[in-house]
């Protein structure tokens, strides 16, 4: 990211892209009779495809153009919405291109700090939540998404080009050589598992969730943002240890809404930490590293996708997962050079 001020349009675009994607899925896909096929197809394109796209972005070295093209793809899905199946493929690819392009750009400016990663990833949860809500109502005209996504694509490309009159990014030469102490491969596996478990937990519902939905989504968003900011102040290892330790305790009492919301806030603080850590190990392919963790997001949603009905948080299971995440993440972080 040539201009650190790009974090603002990237974060706004993250909200908009996820809002547009969720709105599309629930406006055009939910009542199509193909819902379960569309869900798995969209999530595969949007998350699993970020890993190969990330490697292409690393090599192409034009991260902002990739992010801008993602906005255009998402807008394009609305143009072909009557053909819902191919439209969902276009939608998912657009989501993937935006995330991996913007994510790689932010990672390039986050070699020593994680706060910008938290700021970048956190608005997406707001987008998904409100996009889902308004998509079911069908109140937002498609033209609004076409215009706003096109404007955002132009803005991202323009702001990226402006400083040096070039679209070239600051990607390092592509390399899979791992940095850090011995056991770097195991560290990457640890970060992958932590993200998978967080995704698995994110698909579960609370019995009281429908009455506290706004508070829950605020906990997710603020937790992701706070994880990077607090980690930069007090240290990423210390932040990960304290947040997951307290989260594990609070999940014991997650039948109580306030304590459950606090647990979700703390549990999500590890999001920017894992992104920073895996990119620190795989510093020669940051786009690939970003996409690697989104594969974990995809795998983590599969148990709930194949479950019979809605899956709810269990006190024992949620506490155990938070504790396992704590142990695994701390082991992985010990292998990373800060």
C-alpha positions as CSV (number, residue, x, y, z in Angstrom):
1,X,0.0,0.0,0.0
2,X,1.8,3.1,-1.3
3,X,-0.4,5.5,0.7
4,X,-1.4,4.5,4.2
5,X,-4.4,6.7,3.8
6,X,-5.8,4.0,1.5
7,X,-6.9,2.1,4.6
8,X,-10.0,4.4,4.6
9,X,-11.4,3.6,1.1
10,X,-10.4,0.0,1.5
11,X,-12.3,-0.3,4.7
12,X,-15.4,1.5,3.2
13,X,-15.2,-0.7,0.2
14,X,-14.9,-3.8,2.4
15,X,-18.2,-2.9,4.0
16,X,-19.8,-2.1,0.6
17,X,-18.6,-5.3,-1.1
18,X,-19.8,-7.6,1.7
19,X,-23.0,-5.6,2.0
20,X,-23.7,-6.0,-1.8
21,X,-22.8,-9.7,-1.7
22,X,-25.0,-10.6,1.2
23,X,-27.9,-8.5,-0.2
24,X,-27.6,-10.3,-3.6
25,X,-27.6,-13.7,-2.0
26,X,-30.7,-13.1,0.1
27,X,-32.6,-11.0,-2.5
28,X,-32.0,-13.2,-5.5
29,X,-30.8,-16.5,-4.2
30,X,-32.8,-17.3,-1.1
31,X,-36.1,-17.8,-3.0
32,X,-34.6,-19.3,-6.1
33,X,-35.0,-23.0,-5.1
34,X,-31.3,-23.4,-5.5
35,X,-30.4,-21.9,-2.1
36,X,-28.1,-24.6,-0.7
37,X,-26.3,-25.0,-4.0
38,X,-25.8,-21.2,-4.3
39,X,-24.5,-20.9,-0.7
40,X,-21.7,-23.5,-1.1
41,X,-20.9,-22.2,-4.6
42,X,-20.7,-18.6,-3.5
43,X,-18.6,-19.4,-0.4
44,X,-16.2,-21.6,-2.5
45,X,-15.6,-18.8,-5.0
46,X,-15.5,-16.1,-2.4
47,X,-13.2,-17.8,0.1
48,X,-11.4,-20.9,-1.3
49,X,-10.5,-19.1,-4.5
50,X,-8.6,-16.4,-2.7
51,X,-5.6,-18.7,-2.3
52,X,-4.9,-19.1,-6.0
53,X,-6.0,-15.6,-6.7
54,X,-3.6,-14.4,-4.0
55,X,-0.6,-16.0,-5.7
56,X,-1.6,-14.3,-9.0
57,X,-1.8,-11.0,-7.1
58,X,1.6,-11.5,-5.6
59,X,3.1,-12.0,-9.1
60,X,1.0,-9.3,-10.9
61,X,2.0,-6.7,-8.3
62,X,-1.1,-4.5,-8.9
63,X,-3.1,-5.0,-5.8
64,X,-5.3,-2.0,-6.0
65,X,-6.4,-2.8,-9.5
66,X,-7.3,-6.3,-8.3
67,X,-9.4,-4.9,-5.5
68,X,-11.1,-2.4,-7.9
69,X,-11.8,-5.2,-10.4
70,X,-13.5,-7.1,-7.5
71,X,-15.9,-4.2,-7.0
72,X,-16.7,-4.3,-10.7
73,X,-17.3,-8.1,-10.7
74,X,-19.7,-7.7,-7.7
75,X,-21.6,-5.0,-9.6
76,X,-21.6,-7.2,-12.7
77,X,-23.4,-9.9,-10.8
78,X,-26.4,-7.5,-10.4
79,X,-26.5,-7.0,-14.1
80,X,-26.9,-10.7,-14.7
81,X,-29.1,-11.5,-11.7
82,X,-31.8,-13.3,-13.6
83,X,-29.3,-16.0,-14.4
84,X,-28.8,-16.6,-10.7
85,X,-26.3,-19.5,-10.8
86,X,-23.6,-17.9,-13.0
87,X,-24.3,-14.6,-11.3
88,X,-23.4,-16.1,-7.9
89,X,-20.1,-17.3,-9.4
90,X,-19.4,-13.8,-10.7
91,X,-20.4,-12.4,-7.3
92,X,-18.1,-14.8,-5.4
93,X,-15.1,-14.2,-7.7
94,X,-15.6,-10.4,-7.2
95,X,-15.6,-10.8,-3.5
96,X,-12.4,-12.9,-3.6
97,X,-10.6,-10.4,-5.9
98,X,-11.5,-7.5,-3.8
99,X,-10.4,-9.1,-0.5
100,X,-7.2,-10.5,-1.7
101,X,-6.2,-7.4,-3.6
102,X,-7.0,-5.1,-0.7
103,X,-5.8,-7.5,1.9
104,X,-2.4,-7.9,0.2
105,X,-2.0,-4.1,-0.1
106,X,-2.8,-3.7,3.7
107,X,-0.4,-6.5,4.6
108,X,2.4,-4.7,2.7
109,X,2.0,-1.9,5.2
110,X,1.6,-4.1,8.2
111,X,5.0,-5.8,8.5
112,X,5.4,-4.5,12.1
113,X,1.9,-3.5,13.0
114,X,-1.5,-5.3,13.0
115,X,-3.8,-2.3,13.6
116,X,-4.5,-1.6,9.9
117,X,-5.4,-5.3,9.3
118,X,-8.0,-5.1,12.1
119,X,-9.4,-1.8,10.7
120,X,-9.6,-3.3,7.2
121,X,-11.3,-6.7,8.0
122,X,-13.7,-5.5,10.7
123,X,-16.3,-3.5,8.5
124,X,-17.1,-6.7,6.5
125,X,-19.1,-8.1,9.3
126,X,-21.4,-5.1,9.4
127,X,-21.8,-5.4,5.6
128,X,-22.8,-9.1,5.9
129,X,-25.2,-8.4,8.7
130,X,-27.1,-5.5,7.2
131,X,-26.8,-6.8,3.7
132,X,-28.6,-10.0,4.8
133,X,-31.3,-8.0,6.6
134,X,-32.0,-5.7,3.7
135,X,-31.6,-8.4,1.1
136,X,-34.5,-10.3,2.7
137,X,-36.6,-7.1,2.5
138,X,-35.5,-6.3,-1.1
139,X,-35.6,-2.6,-0.4
140,X,-32.3,-1.5,-1.8
141,X,-32.4,-0.9,-5.6
142,X,-29.8,-2.7,-7.7
143,X,-28.8,0.6,-9.3
144,X,-27.6,1.8,-5.9
145,X,-25.0,-1.0,-5.8
146,X,-24.1,-0.5,-9.5
147,X,-23.3,3.1,-8.9
148,X,-21.6,2.9,-5.5
149,X,-19.4,-0.1,-6.5
150,X,-18.3,1.6,-9.7
151,X,-17.5,4.8,-7.8
152,X,-15.5,2.8,-5.2
153,X,-13.6,1.0,-7.9
154,X,-12.6,4.2,-9.6
155,X,-11.7,5.8,-6.3
156,X,-9.4,2.9,-5.3
157,X,-7.7,2.9,-8.6
158,X,-7.3,6.7,-8.7
159,X,-5.9,7.0,-5.1
160,X,-3.5,4.1,-5.8
161,X,-2.2,5.7,-9.0
162,X,-2.0,9.3,-7.8
163,X,1.2,9.2,-5.5
164,X,3.7,7.8,-8.0
165,X,1.7,7.7,-11.3
166,X,1.8,4.0,-11.5
167,X,-0.5,1.0,-10.5
168,X,2.5,-1.1,-9.5
169,X,2.4,-2.2,-5.8
170,X,5.2,-2.9,-3.4
171,X,5.0,-6.7,-3.5
172,X,8.2,-8.5,-2.8
173,X,9.5,-11.1,-5.3
174,X,7.3,-14.2,-5.0
175,X,8.9,-16.8,-2.7
176,X,7.6,-19.6,-0.5
177,X,10.7,-19.5,1.7
178,X,9.5,-19.2,5.3
179,X,10.8,-16.7,7.8
180,X,11.0,-17.3,11.5
181,X,12.3,-19.8,13.9
182,X,12.4,-23.6,13.3
183,X,8.9,-25.0,13.0
184,X,7.6,-22.3,10.7
185,X,5.5,-24.9,8.8
186,X,3.9,-25.9,12.0
187,X,3.2,-22.3,12.9
188,X,1.3,-21.7,9.7
189,X,-0.7,-24.9,10.4
190,X,-1.5,-23.5,13.8
191,X,-2.8,-20.2,12.4
192,X,-4.8,-22.1,9.8
193,X,-6.5,-24.1,12.6
194,X,-7.2,-21.1,14.7
195,X,-9.0,-19.4,11.8
196,X,-10.9,-22.6,11.0
197,X,-12.1,-22.8,14.6
198,X,-13.1,-19.2,14.6
199,X,-15.1,-19.7,11.4
200,X,-16.8,-22.8,12.9
201,X,-17.7,-20.8,15.9
202,X,-18.9,-17.9,13.8
203,X,-21.5,-20.0,12.1
204,X,-23.2,-20.9,15.4
205,X,-26.1,-19.1,16.9
206,X,-27.0,-18.1,20.5
207,X,-30.5,-18.9,21.8
208,X,-30.8,-15.2,22.7
209,X,-29.1,-14.0,19.5
210,X,-32.2,-12.7,17.7
211,X,-32.9,-10.2,20.5
212,X,-29.2,-9.1,20.8
213,X,-28.3,-9.2,17.1
214,X,-27.0,-5.6,16.9
215,X,-24.9,-6.0,20.0
216,X,-23.4,-9.3,18.7
217,X,-22.4,-7.8,15.3
218,X,-20.9,-4.8,17.1
219,X,-18.9,-7.2,19.2
220,X,-17.5,-9.0,16.2
221,X,-16.6,-5.8,14.4
222,X,-15.1,-4.0,17.4
223,X,-13.3,-7.2,18.5
224,X,-11.5,-7.5,15.1
225,X,-10.5,-3.8,15.1
226,X,-9.5,-3.8,18.7
227,X,-7.3,-6.9,18.3
228,X,-4.9,-5.2,16.0
229,X,-4.9,-1.9,17.9
230,X,-4.4,-3.4,21.3
231,X,-1.9,-5.9,20.0
232,X,0.3,-3.0,18.6
233,X,0.2,-1.3,22.1
234,X,0.7,-4.3,24.4
235,X,2.2,-6.9,22.1
236,X,0.4,-9.4,19.9
237,X,1.4,-12.5,22.0
238,X,0.2,-10.9,25.2
239,X,-3.0,-9.7,23.6
240,X,-3.8,-13.1,22.1
241,X,-3.1,-14.8,25.5
242,X,-5.3,-12.5,27.5
243,X,-8.2,-12.2,25.1
244,X,-8.5,-15.9,24.5
245,X,-8.0,-16.8,28.1
246,X,-10.8,-14.5,29.2
247,X,-13.0,-15.6,26.3
248,X,-12.6,-19.2,27.3
249,X,-13.9,-18.3,30.8
250,X,-16.7,-16.2,29.6
251,X,-18.0,-18.9,27.2
252,X,-18.8,-21.0,30.3
253,X,-21.5,-18.4,31.0
254,X,-22.5,-17.6,27.5
255,X,-26.2,-18.3,28.2
256,X,-26.1,-14.9,29.7
257,X,-26.2,-12.4,26.8
258,X,-23.9,-9.8,28.1
259,X,-21.2,-12.3,29.0
260,X,-21.7,-14.1,25.7
261,X,-21.3,-10.9,23.8
262,X,-18.1,-10.1,25.7
263,X,-16.8,-13.6,24.9
264,X,-17.4,-13.0,21.2
265,X,-15.7,-9.6,21.3
266,X,-12.6,-11.2,22.9
267,X,-12.6,-14.3,20.6
268,X,-12.6,-12.2,17.5
269,X,-9.6,-10.1,18.6
270,X,-7.3,-12.8,17.2
271,X,-8.4,-12.1,13.6
272,X,-5.8,-9.5,12.7
273,X,-3.2,-11.3,14.8
274,X,-3.4,-14.5,12.7
275,X,-3.4,-12.5,9.4
276,X,-0.3,-10.6,10.5
277,X,1.5,-13.8,11.8
278,X,1.0,-16.0,8.7
279,X,2.1,-13.1,6.4
280,X,5.1,-12.7,8.6
281,X,6.1,-16.3,8.0
282,X,5.2,-16.3,4.3
283,X,6.5,-12.8,3.7
284,X,7.4,-13.6,0.0
285,X,3.8,-14.4,-0.9
286,X,1.5,-12.2,1.2
287,X,-1.5,-12.5,-1.1
288,X,-1.2,-16.3,-1.0
289,X,-0.9,-16.2,2.8
290,X,-4.1,-14.1,3.0
291,X,-5.9,-16.5,0.8
292,X,-4.6,-19.5,2.7
293,X,-6.5,-18.3,5.8
294,X,-9.7,-17.7,3.8
295,X,-9.6,-21.4,2.8
296,X,-9.8,-22.0,6.5
297,X,-12.8,-19.8,6.7
298,X,-14.5,-21.8,4.0
299,X,-13.7,-25.1,5.7
300,X,-14.9,-23.8,9.0
301,X,-18.4,-23.1,7.7
302,X,-18.9,-26.6,6.2
303,X,-20.1,-28.4,9.4
304,X,-22.9,-25.9,9.9
305,X,-23.7,-26.0,6.2
306,X,-24.2,-29.8,6.3
307,X,-25.9,-29.8,9.7
308,X,-29.6,-30.6,10.0
309,X,-31.0,-27.3,11.1
310,X,-29.5,-24.3,13.0
311,X,-26.5,-25.1,15.2
312,X,-26.2,-23.3,18.6
313,X,-23.4,-22.5,20.9
314,X,-22.7,-25.1,23.6
315,X,-21.1,-24.0,26.8
316,X,-18.6,-26.9,26.9
317,X,-17.8,-26.9,23.2
318,X,-17.3,-23.1,22.9
319,X,-15.1,-23.1,26.0
320,X,-13.1,-26.0,24.7
321,X,-12.6,-24.4,21.3
322,X,-11.5,-21.1,22.9
323,X,-9.0,-23.0,25.0
324,X,-7.7,-25.0,22.1
325,X,-7.4,-21.8,20.0
326,X,-5.4,-20.3,22.9
327,X,-2.9,-23.1,23.1
328,X,-2.5,-23.5,19.3
329,X,-2.1,-19.8,18.6
330,X,0.4,-19.3,21.4
331,X,2.5,-22.1,20.1
332,X,2.4,-20.7,16.6
333,X,3.3,-17.2,17.7
334,X,6.3,-18.4,19.5
335,X,7.7,-19.4,16.1
336,X,7.3,-16.0,14.6
337,X,9.8,-13.2,14.7
338,X,8.1,-10.0,15.8
